[in-house]
Amino acid sequence: MSTMTQNPTIVTIANDLVTHCKSGDESMDFVEYDGQLWDKHFKEGWTSIEGDGKVYHGRDEVSAKYRQWQQGVTVHDCKVEGPFIGQNGFSVIFDLDMECKKGEWPRMRMKEVAHYTVENGKIVKEEFCYMPMGECCGG
């Protein structure tokens, strides 16, 4: 039987990210708040992939994605579970209670798995996976 040795850098980054997400307030400006984390743990030009396949590269594109999200969605609660550590990164589960501000879909709970790939001490890719939400929820 073998035991897994965890990369201490990945563990540190993962714990920082989870602590950061748990201490956030849904009314905050996500770009401003998460910018602190991006500066510390994300490689310049990192890739962000949404569950629908849309790909964003770097701070400017990810910032625009966050701003669009914050303008369209009210998050009533966000629970964070993890991190779950792997050899090349880690995953986190987000459990969101949210609704569309324009009423295009009803208030709902959505679970999302976020996987972060770490290379040379920085996050180089984040990928978000979620269950199909159907046409009424924009998915």
C-alpha positions, -999 to 999 in steps of 0.1 A, spaced: 0 0 0 14 34 -10 6 67 7 1 99 -12 26 127 -5 10 161 -9 28 190 -24 30 216 4 28 245 -21 -4 231 -35 -18 226 0 -9 262 9 -25 277 -22 -56 255 -18 -61 265 18 -56 302 10 -82 300 -18 -107 283 4 -102 307 33 -105 336 9 -138 323 -6 -152 315 29 -144 350 42 -159 369 12 -192 387 12 -216 382 -17 -222 420 -18 -185 427 -25 -170 436 -58 -157 401 -69 -130 415 -91 -116 438 -65 -118 412 -38 -105 382 -58 -77 404 -73 -59 400 -40 -59 362 -45 -50 365 -82 -20 386 -74 -7 361 -49 -15 327 -64 -24 330 -101 1 330 -130 -2 360 -153 -24 350 -182 -40 320 -165 -69 302 -182 -104 300 -168 -128 275 -184 -166 276 -176 -187 245 -176 -204 256 -209 -170 256 -226 -163 293 -227 -126 300 -222 -111 332 -207 -74 341 -207 -59 364 -181 -70 390 -157 -89 413 -181 -111 385 -196 -117 369 -162 -125 403 -147 -151 409 -174 -166 375 -168 -169 382 -131 -185 416 -137 -211 401 -160 -218 374 -134 -222 400 -106 -245 422 -127 -268 393 -136 -270 372 -106 -279 377 -69 -260 352 -47 -279 347 -14 -254 322 0 -223 304 -10 -209 274 9 -174 262 2 -162 226 7 -127 215 4 -100 217 -7 -95 183 -22 -58 180 -29 -43 161 -59 -8 158 -73 -11 187 -98 -37 208 -82 -68 208 -61 -106 210 -63 -132 229 -44 -170 225 -43 -191 257 -43 -228 253 -32 -246 285 -44 -281 298 -35 -287 323 -63 -312 338 -87 -312 359 -119 -317 396 -112 -339 399 -143 -361 370 -133 -351 349 -163 -348 319 -140 -360 313 -105 -340 312 -73 -321 279 -72 -292 260 -56 -263 251 -78 -233 230 -70 -201 237 -89 -168 219 -88 -138 241 -94 -105 224 -103 -73 244 -101 -41 233 -119 -9 244 -103 25 246 -120 57 261 -106 39 274 -75 11 293 -94 -24 285 -106 -23 282 -144 -58 270 -150 -92 270 -133 -120 249 -146 -156 250 -134 -179 220 -137 -215 219 -129 -246 197 -135 -267 206 -165 -292 233 -156 -315 232 -186 -326 260 -209 -345 279 -182 -313 285 -162 -291 297 -191 -272 263 -193 
